[in-house]
Amino acid sequence: MADAPLRIVFAGTPEFAAFNLQALLDSEHDVIAVYTQPDKKGKRKNQMAPRPVKALAEANNIPVFQPYSLKDEAEQQVLANLEADIMVVVAYGMLLPKSILDTPRLGCINVHGSILPRWRGAAPIERAMLAGDSETGVTIMQMDEGLDTGDMLLKATTPITPTDTAASIFERLGTIGAEALVETLAQFKSNSVTAQQQDNDLATYASKLSKEEGAIDWTLSASEIDLKIRALSPRVAVTFQINGEAVKLLACEVLEQQGPAGEILPSDKKSIVVGCGQDAIKLKQLQPPGKKPMDAAAILNSKREQYSAGVKLG
């Protein structure tokens, strides 16, 4: 029936996906099953920690499936038996073979965290920030066998501000993406959805983040280092070396001050200021190995000599 709610299978894993699942649960549509990545070990007592999407599904009594692969014919039959109208995929983290893409009556759609065709791939939000993009957004896309190459159904955009972090953008895109998803499903229900092909000549690739990208190069400008922290944290630790230890830098402030790159500069008794290739940064929140995050004053209380003016950071 044209007016009947859509029967939806949802596939996703992290918090960004949970935003969208909650929007579907609040909509008129019927989420009949959830697919999510297998549980991973938690930080305490070696326990298996449920992923955000799984926790939300179980709280709403929705059947949860956690296959290690969807290439197996038996797993494909399980999905077929659900008789879904459409499959919604958001940061699922698993390859969907063509047989899966073709199983739901209306196919599979994806909520991707960029303005396609810019930043196809695994880390679109972080890559947009690091590239200095002035805006980002969400694209609802009909999935095909390529990497984020399917036809675009709906876009929603948001500016990237000088104070944004990856976390703040994730949260914002979670909200606008969920709204765009519900709007797209309404178009499917009314047979009014329109598809636009991507221009492959305009495509850029958002490669996975690597641990190595988190190492601070003090010859960069203070603004570039500040951007690295805002864009990479918390997925990649941004670190510097001191006395053979890798210390995480969680927050900083750009100062119009000059000094040798990587050298701790004279400052007041509660601050740590480091020279950069241009300007300087005040280290506001740090995390030594095995410790909780702490501010500069707390660091200086116990390690003032180690962080004294003239010390070079690696």
MARSEKE-147075 format. One record per residue (C-alpha): residue number from 1; y, z, x; residue in one letter. Coordinates in pm, 1 decimal, always signed. Last residue first. Layout:
<marpas>
{NUM, {Y, Z, X}, 'A'};
...
</marpas>
This chain:
<marpas>
{314, {+1648.1, +2011.2, +5989.4}, 'G'};
{313, {+1929.0, +2262.7, +5965.3}, 'L'};
{312, {+2150.0, +2340.7, +6264.4}, 'K'};
{311, {+2288.6, +2693.8, +6300.0}, 'V'};
{310, {+2657.5, +2698.6, +6393.5}, 'G'};
{309, {+2760.3, +2951.2, +6130.6}, 'A'};
{308, {+2487.7, +3203.9, +6048.6}, 'S'};
{307, {+2190.2, +3126.6, +5826.2}, 'Y'};
{306, {+1916.9, +3282.5, +6045.0}, 'Q'};
{305, {+2152.2, +3568.2, +6131.5}, 'E'};
{304, {+2214.2, +3645.1, +5765.1}, 'R'};
{303, {+1846.8, +3647.8, +5668.1}, 'K'};
{302, {+1797.4, +3943.5, +5432.6}, 'S'};
{301, {+2132.5, +3986.2, +5259.6}, 'N'};
{300, {+2221.6, +3625.6, +5338.6}, 'L'};
{299, {+1945.9, +3493.9, +5111.3}, 'I'};
{298, {+2063.4, +3718.6, +4827.3}, 'A'};
{297, {+2420.9, +3592.4, +4867.4}, 'A'};
{296, {+2302.0, +3231.3, +4869.4}, 'A'};
{295, {+2137.1, +3260.3, +4529.0}, 'D'};
{294, {+1766.7, +3311.9, +4473.8}, 'M'};
{293, {+1466.1, +3112.9, +4351.2}, 'P'};
{292, {+1141.9, +3312.4, +4377.3}, 'K'};
{291, {+961.8, +3338.6, +4706.8}, 'K'};
{290, {+643.6, +3191.6, +4857.3}, 'G'};
{289, {+836.7, +2947.7, +5076.7}, 'P'};
{288, {+1214.7, +3001.0, +5050.3}, 'P'};
{287, {+1383.7, +2900.4, +4723.4}, 'Q'};
{286, {+1753.1, +2821.9, +4723.6}, 'L'};
{285, {+2040.4, +2828.8, +4475.0}, 'Q'};
{284, {+2409.1, +2773.9, +4555.2}, 'K'};
{283, {+2409.4, +2597.8, +4891.7}, 'L'};
{282, {+2772.6, +2490.1, +4931.5}, 'K'};
{281, {+2792.9, +2126.9, +5030.2}, 'I'};
{280, {+3011.5, +1943.2, +5278.0}, 'A'};
{279, {+3233.3, +1634.2, +5297.8}, 'D'};
{278, {+3095.8, +1308.2, +5437.3}, 'Q'};
{277, {+2793.0, +1283.2, +5665.8}, 'G'};
{276, {+2724.1, +1641.4, +5561.6}, 'C'};
{275, {+2834.5, +1986.5, +5678.3}, 'G'};
{274, {+2661.6, +2291.3, +5534.3}, 'V'};
{273, {+2819.6, +2585.7, +5352.1}, 'V'};
{272, {+2633.5, +2912.1, +5289.4}, 'I'};
{271, {+2830.8, +3165.0, +5086.8}, 'S'};
{270, {+2838.7, +3541.4, +5034.0}, 'K'};
{269, {+3010.7, +3652.5, +5354.6}, 'K'};
{268, {+3279.3, +3383.4, +5338.4}, 'D'};
{267, {+3247.1, +3055.3, +5525.4}, 'S'};
{266, {+3203.7, +2913.4, +5874.6}, 'P'};
{265, {+2991.4, +2595.5, +5871.0}, 'L'};
{264, {+2613.2, +2563.0, +5881.6}, 'I'};
{263, {+2532.8, +2241.8, +6065.6}, 'E'};
{262, {+2343.1, +1951.9, +5905.9}, 'G'};
{261, {+2619.3, +1696.0, +5962.0}, 'A'};
{260, {+2896.2, +1836.5, +6183.2}, 'P'};
{259, {+3193.6, +1957.5, +5978.0}, 'G'};
{258, {+3434.9, +1846.7, +5709.3}, 'Q'};
{257, {+3535.8, +2006.3, +5382.1}, 'Q'};
{256, {+3600.4, +1859.4, +5041.0}, 'E'};
{255, {+3320.1, +2065.0, +4888.1}, 'L'};
{254, {+3026.0, +1950.0, +4676.5}, 'V'};
{253, {+2835.9, +2231.5, +4505.9}, 'E'};
{252, {+2463.4, +2293.8, +4533.4}, 'C'};
{251, {+2152.8, +2362.7, +4327.3}, 'A'};
{250, {+1776.5, +2381.6, +4379.8}, 'L'};
{249, {+1748.9, +2352.7, +4757.8}, 'L'};
{248, {+1388.6, +2421.3, +4851.3}, 'K'};
{247, {+1327.3, +2570.0, +5195.7}, 'V'};
{246, {+1072.5, +2411.0, +5427.9}, 'A'};
{245, {+1005.9, +2655.2, +5711.7}, 'E'};
{244, {+997.9, +2578.4, +6085.0}, 'G'};
{243, {+1298.7, +2795.7, +6160.9}, 'N'};
{242, {+1501.2, +2602.4, +5902.1}, 'I'};
{241, {+1390.0, +2277.6, +5742.1}, 'Q'};
{240, {+1548.8, +2124.4, +5434.2}, 'F'};
{239, {+1400.8, +2058.8, +5091.4}, 'T'};
{238, {+1437.2, +1875.5, +4760.3}, 'V'};
{237, {+1116.9, +1948.9, +4567.4}, 'A'};
{236, {+1004.7, +1657.9, +4351.5}, 'V'};
{235, {+943.9, +1688.9, +3977.0}, 'R'};
{234, {+1202.1, +1966.9, +3934.7}, 'P'};
{233, {+1428.9, +1831.7, +4070.6}, 'S'};
{232, {+1457.2, +1467.4, +4174.5}, 'L'};
{231, {+1776.2, +1349.4, +4003.7}, 'A'};
{230, {+1999.3, +1657.0, +4027.9}, 'R'};
{229, {+1893.1, +1734.2, +4384.4}, 'I'};
{228, {+1928.9, +1373.5, +4499.1}, 'K'};
{227, {+2269.6, +1349.5, +4330.6}, 'L'};
{226, {+2394.8, +1653.8, +4522.5}, 'D'};
{225, {+2269.5, +1496.4, +4844.5}, 'I'};
{224, {+2451.4, +1172.8, +4764.0}, 'E'};
{223, {+2771.4, +1360.7, +4678.8}, 'S'};
{222, {+2757.6, +1555.2, +5006.6}, 'A'};
{221, {+2739.0, +1226.5, +5194.8}, 'S'};
{220, {+2421.1, +1135.2, +5378.8}, 'L'};
{219, {+2393.6, +1239.3, +5742.3}, 'T'};
{218, {+2227.2, +1559.3, +5623.9}, 'W'};
{217, {+1908.9, +1373.3, +5530.9}, 'D'};
{216, {+1736.2, +1608.9, +5288.6}, 'I'};
{215, {+1360.2, +1570.1, +5241.9}, 'A'};
{214, {+1277.4, +1518.1, +4873.0}, 'G'};
{213, {+1195.1, +1150.1, +4908.1}, 'E'};
{212, {+892.0, +1244.0, +5117.1}, 'E'};
{211, {+725.0, +1407.4, +4817.6}, 'K'};
{210, {+710.9, +1069.9, +4645.7}, 'S'};
{209, {+844.4, +957.0, +4309.5}, 'L'};
{208, {+659.1, +673.3, +4143.1}, 'K'};
{207, {+828.8, +334.0, +4143.3}, 'S'};
{206, {+1086.8, +241.5, +3880.5}, 'A'};
{205, {+1069.9, -139.4, +3893.7}, 'Y'};
{204, {+1357.4, -370.6, +3803.4}, 'T'};
{203, {+1352.6, -652.6, +3548.1}, 'A'};
{202, {+1644.4, -887.9, +3494.3}, 'L'};
{201, {+1450.2, -1206.8, +3571.5}, 'D'};
{200, {+1175.0, -1086.5, +3336.3}, 'N'};
{199, {+1404.9, -1126.3, +3037.4}, 'D'};
{198, {+1226.9, -919.1, +2774.2}, 'Q'};
{197, {+1128.4, -1076.1, +2443.8}, 'Q'};
{196, {+1290.8, -945.9, +2128.8}, 'Q'};
{195, {+1092.3, -822.5, +1828.3}, 'A'};
{194, {+1215.6, -762.9, +1475.0}, 'T'};
{193, {+1077.6, -502.3, +1233.0}, 'V'};
{192, {+1154.3, -560.5, +864.8}, 'S'};
{191, {+802.9, -525.1, +720.4}, 'N'};
{190, {+917.9, -217.3, +524.1}, 'S'};
{189, {+661.4, +13.2, +689.1}, 'K'};
{188, {+720.1, -142.5, +1028.8}, 'F'};
{187, {+1094.2, -91.6, +988.4}, 'Q'};
{186, {+1040.9, +273.5, +896.2}, 'A'};
{185, {+824.6, +305.9, +1207.1}, 'L'};
{184, {+1115.2, +175.6, +1415.3}, 'T'};
{183, {+1352.7, +433.9, +1267.0}, 'E'};
{182, {+1105.9, +713.4, +1342.1}, 'V'};
{181, {+1080.0, +593.2, +1702.2}, 'L'};
{180, {+1456.8, +560.9, +1741.9}, 'A'};
{179, {+1504.2, +922.0, +1630.7}, 'E'};
{178, {+1232.1, +1041.6, +1869.8}, 'A'};
{177, {+1391.7, +847.9, +2152.7}, 'G'};
{176, {+1731.5, +998.7, +2078.1}, 'I'};
{175, {+1593.0, +1352.4, +2104.1}, 'T'};
{174, {+1358.7, +1306.7, +2398.0}, 'G'};
{173, {+1625.2, +1100.8, +2568.6}, 'L'};
{172, {+1859.4, +1400.2, +2559.1}, 'R'};
{171, {+1593.5, +1637.9, +2691.3}, 'E'};
{170, {+1491.7, +1402.2, +2969.8}, 'F'};
{169, {+1859.1, +1350.3, +3051.5}, 'I'};
{168, {+1918.7, +1723.8, +3089.3}, 'S'};
{167, {+1605.7, +1761.7, +3304.3}, 'A'};
{166, {+1695.4, +1468.9, +3529.4}, 'A'};
{165, {+2027.5, +1639.8, +3586.7}, 'T'};
{164, {+2362.8, +1538.7, +3446.5}, 'D'};
{163, {+2687.8, +1667.1, +3597.8}, 'T'};
{162, {+2836.8, +1329.9, +3694.3}, 'P'};
{161, {+2743.8, +1189.7, +3349.0}, 'T'};
{160, {+2472.0, +936.3, +3267.4}, 'I'};
{159, {+2572.4, +777.7, +2937.1}, 'P'};
{158, {+2326.0, +744.1, +2644.7}, 'T'};
{157, {+2149.4, +444.5, +2494.0}, 'T'};
{156, {+1913.8, +363.1, +2204.1}, 'A'};
{155, {+1703.7, +48.2, +2189.4}, 'K'};
{154, {+1473.6, -99.7, +1924.4}, 'L'};
{153, {+1181.1, -344.4, +1902.9}, 'L'};
{152, {+1147.0, -479.4, +2256.7}, 'M'};
{151, {+858.8, -717.3, +2326.8}, 'D'};
{150, {+611.1, -598.6, +2589.0}, 'G'};
{149, {+660.4, -589.7, +2966.2}, 'T'};
{148, {+630.7, -215.5, +3029.4}, 'D'};
{147, {+355.5, -278.2, +3285.9}, 'L'};
{146, {+165.7, -572.6, +3141.8}, 'G'};
{145, {-127.0, -569.7, +2896.2}, 'E'};
{144, {+93.4, -561.3, +2587.1}, 'D'};
{143, {+276.8, -281.6, +2408.5}, 'M'};
{142, {+535.7, -336.9, +2139.1}, 'Q'};
{141, {+839.3, -156.0, +2277.1}, 'M'};
{140, {+1076.5, +117.7, +2167.0}, 'I'};
{139, {+1337.9, +133.5, +2440.9}, 'T'};
{138, {+1511.2, +456.2, +2535.6}, 'V'};
{137, {+1833.4, +511.4, +2722.5}, 'G'};
{136, {+2024.4, +498.5, +3047.1}, 'T'};
{135, {+2390.0, +477.4, +3137.1}, 'E'};
{134, {+2629.0, +461.0, +3431.7}, 'S'};
{133, {+2355.5, +367.6, +3677.9}, 'D'};
{132, {+2405.6, +520.3, +4023.6}, 'G'};
{131, {+2075.6, +396.1, +4163.7}, 'A'};
{130, {+1952.0, +754.3, +4204.4}, 'L'};
{129, {+2020.2, +825.7, +3838.1}, 'M'};
{128, {+1841.2, +516.8, +3708.1}, 'A'};
{127, {+1550.1, +583.7, +3942.9}, 'R'};
{126, {+1515.4, +940.9, +3813.8}, 'E'};
{125, {+1509.7, +831.7, +3451.0}, 'I'};
{124, {+1275.0, +537.5, +3503.6}, 'P'};
{123, {+1003.8, +719.8, +3700.2}, 'A'};
{122, {+667.3, +554.5, +3623.0}, 'A'};
{121, {+738.8, +188.4, +3558.6}, 'G'};
{120, {+989.8, -56.0, +3417.1}, 'R'};
{119, {+1338.2, +33.1, +3526.2}, 'W'};
{118, {+1562.4, -234.6, +3374.7}, 'R'};
{117, {+1383.5, -461.2, +3125.5}, 'P'};
{116, {+1434.7, -237.7, +2939.7}, 'L'};
{115, {+1696.1, +29.9, +2882.6}, 'I'};
{114, {+1496.3, +325.0, +3009.9}, 'S'};
{113, {+1270.6, +609.5, +2896.2}, 'G'};
{112, {+994.3, +411.0, +2727.0}, 'H'};
{111, {+866.2, +492.7, +2376.6}, 'V'};
{110, {+559.3, +272.2, +2337.8}, 'N'};
{109, {+406.7, +82.8, +2046.5}, 'I'};
{108, {+40.3, +1.4, +1987.8}, 'C'};
{107, {-102.3, -253.2, +1744.5}, 'G'};
{106, {-13.5, -286.5, +1377.7}, 'L'};
{105, {-372.6, -264.7, +1245.4}, 'R'};
{104, {-478.0, -34.9, +1529.7}, 'P'};
{103, {-747.9, -177.9, +1761.4}, 'T'};
{102, {-566.1, -453.9, +1952.7}, 'D'};
{101, {-408.0, -232.7, +2218.2}, 'L'};
{100, {-742.0, -54.2, +2261.7}, 'I'};
{99, {-932.1, -377.3, +2327.7}, 'S'};
{98, {-652.9, -487.6, +2558.7}, 'K'};
{97, {-711.6, -190.4, +2788.6}, 'P'};
{96, {-478.0, +111.5, +2768.4}, 'L'};
{95, {-412.3, +262.7, +3110.6}, 'L'};
{94, {-351.3, +637.6, +3113.6}, 'M'};
{93, {-41.0, +846.0, +3176.1}, 'G'};
{92, {+39.6, +919.4, +2812.3}, 'Y'};
{91, {+415.5, +912.8, +2863.9}, 'A'};
{90, {+470.6, +819.4, +2496.9}, 'V'};
{89, {+221.3, +598.6, +2309.9}, 'V'};
{88, {+234.1, +553.6, +1932.3}, 'V'};
{87, {-79.1, +393.1, +1783.8}, 'M'};
{86, {-49.3, +209.9, +1452.6}, 'I'};
{85, {-227.8, +169.3, +1119.4}, 'D'};
{84, {-514.3, +389.8, +1230.5}, 'A'};
{83, {-872.7, +336.0, +1116.8}, 'E'};
{82, {-999.3, +650.5, +1295.4}, 'L'};
{81, {-1333.5, +478.0, +1353.1}, 'N'};
{80, {-1163.6, +230.3, +1588.2}, 'A'};
{79, {-1053.7, +515.5, +1814.0}, 'L'};
{78, {-1407.8, +651.8, +1841.7}, 'V'};
{77, {-1532.2, +296.4, +1897.6}, 'Q'};
{76, {-1307.3, +261.6, +2200.1}, 'Q'};
{75, {-1448.3, +584.0, +2340.9}, 'E'};
{74, {-1803.3, +446.6, +2305.4}, 'A'};
{73, {-1699.2, +118.3, +2465.5}, 'E'};
{72, {-1572.7, +294.7, +2778.9}, 'D'};
{71, {-1242.7, +158.4, +2907.9}, 'K'};
{70, {-1046.0, +440.0, +2747.2}, 'L'};
{69, {-1091.9, +673.8, +3041.3}, 'S'};
{68, {-1102.1, +1047.7, +3112.8}, 'Y'};
{67, {-1111.2, +1113.3, +2739.0}, 'P'};
{66, {-900.2, +1394.2, +2590.9}, 'Q'};
{65, {-913.2, +1369.9, +2209.3}, 'F'};
{64, {-727.9, +1617.1, +1986.7}, 'V'};
{63, {-775.7, +1655.8, +1609.8}, 'P'};
{62, {-453.9, +1778.5, +1443.7}, 'I'};
{61, {-444.3, +2139.4, +1325.2}, 'N'};
{60, {-65.2, +2172.6, +1360.5}, 'N'};
{59, {-75.1, +2429.0, +1641.7}, 'A'};
{58, {-352.2, +2220.9, +1796.3}, 'E'};
{57, {-125.6, +1916.3, +1808.9}, 'A'};
{56, {+162.8, +2111.3, +1962.7}, 'L'};
{55, {-59.8, +2261.1, +2233.8}, 'A'};
{54, {-210.7, +1920.8, +2306.9}, 'K'};
{53, {+131.4, +1760.0, +2343.2}, 'V'};
{52, {+251.7, +2033.4, +2580.0}, 'P'};
{51, {-60.1, +2014.7, +2803.8}, 'R'};
{50, {-312.9, +2297.5, +2779.0}, 'P'};
{49, {-360.0, +2499.2, +3100.4}, 'A'};
{48, {-707.7, +2541.3, +3244.6}, 'M'};
{47, {-726.9, +2880.6, +3413.4}, 'Q'};
{46, {-738.6, +2924.7, +3790.9}, 'N'};
{45, {-615.1, +3281.2, +3757.8}, 'K'};
{44, {-251.8, +3173.0, +3732.7}, 'R'};
{43, {-85.7, +2843.2, +3818.8}, 'K'};
{42, {-271.9, +2645.0, +3556.6}, 'G'};
{41, {-557.0, +2405.0, +3619.1}, 'K'};
{40, {-528.6, +2072.8, +3439.9}, 'K'};
{39, {-624.6, +1979.4, +3085.3}, 'D'};
{38, {-746.1, +1625.5, +3019.5}, 'P'};
{37, {-466.8, +1380.3, +2933.5}, 'Q'};
{36, {-372.7, +1340.2, +2567.7}, 'T'};
{35, {-486.6, +1157.1, +2256.0}, 'Y'};
{34, {-374.7, +1290.7, +1919.8}, 'V'};
{33, {-523.1, +1222.3, +1577.7}, 'A'};
{32, {-433.9, +1162.4, +1211.9}, 'I'};
{31, {-55.1, +1183.1, +1236.4}, 'V'};
{30, {+44.2, +1099.0, +879.1}, 'D'};
{29, {+392.4, +962.1, +820.5}, 'H'};
{28, {+671.8, +1110.6, +609.9}, 'E'};
{27, {+843.1, +1252.1, +914.4}, 'S'};
{26, {+850.4, +1605.4, +1058.0}, 'D'};
{25, {+511.6, +1558.5, +1227.1}, 'L'};
{24, {+637.8, +1229.2, +1366.8}, 'L'};
{23, {+946.8, +1399.0, +1510.0}, 'A'};
{22, {+726.1, +1668.8, +1662.6}, 'Q'};
{21, {+515.9, +1401.3, +1832.2}, 'L'};
{20, {+829.8, +1245.6, +1975.9}, 'N'};
{19, {+959.3, +1564.8, +2133.2}, 'F'};
{18, {+603.1, +1634.7, +2256.2}, 'A'};
{17, {+610.2, +1312.8, +2457.0}, 'A'};
{16, {+900.5, +1434.8, +2669.7}, 'F'};
{15, {+717.5, +1766.7, +2708.6}, 'E'};
{14, {+420.2, +1602.3, +2876.6}, 'P'};
{13, {+98.1, +1432.9, +2747.9}, 'T'};
{12, {+108.8, +1139.7, +2509.9}, 'G'};
{11, {-101.7, +934.0, +2270.2}, 'A'};
{10, {-36.6, +955.0, +1894.9}, 'F'};
{9, {-265.5, +798.4, +1635.7}, 'V'};
{8, {-66.8, +721.4, +1323.4}, 'I'};
{7, {-165.5, +649.8, +962.9}, 'R'};
{6, {+152.0, +507.4, +813.6}, 'L'};
{5, {+280.0, +661.2, +492.4}, 'P'};
{4, {+209.1, +455.5, +178.2}, 'A'};
{3, {+491.8, +247.0, +31.1}, 'D'};
{2, {+344.1, -91.2, +128.0}, 'A'};
{1, {+0.0, +0.0, +0.0}, 'M'};
</marpas>
